[in-house]
Amino acid sequence: MAAPLEFYFDFGSPYGYIGAQRIEALASKHGRKVDWRPMLLGAVFKSEGTQPLVQYPMKGKYSTHDFNRSAREHGIAFTMPTKFPLATIAACRGTYWLKATDPDKSVPFIKAVYAAYFVEDRDISSAEVLAEIAARLGVDSKAFLAGIEQPEIKARLREVTEDAIQQRGVFGSPFTFVDGEPFWGADRIDQIDRWLSRGGW
């Protein structure tokens, strides 16, 4: 079977959210799976000496408009969160804990967390909110809260984030690798489709 699409994303990224709603259908169309890899954009900003789009005056105003427009284009529900940006470390750790302990629930968790933030306007920086989301998927909330504090889970998130930045050149969310070919942004989903259909160019 062909290699999975490596999908790097941050839970606080509107474009990551939009891309996450489309990547599985694209992968399935081409007989692929998705390797979901949450990471921390804050580490990217620190490494690059940049900041979130919304914190630039003109670029921020445009990007907020574009988040909504891009979601509408694809029929994706979207609400600009009241608290933006926010810390996503617990959500990322929760994903890696589920991937290690109950992998079938990891993707539903990713989607539920994204919906909680960009549809329901919930504070996903709260471990308690995340535990509640996990509980709705049949995950023991106490085990979840303990799991995201495990040293090996913390280390896993650090490793993925550091590797993404230092070895893979990931500088935004979403960032998708197709057989090693990098594509940055939710607006590259259609280009990835053409790339896979044509076998590259």
Order of alpha helices (4+ residues) and beta strands (2+ residues): beta-alpha-beta-alpha-alpha-alpha-alpha-alpha-alpha-alpha-beta-beta-alpha
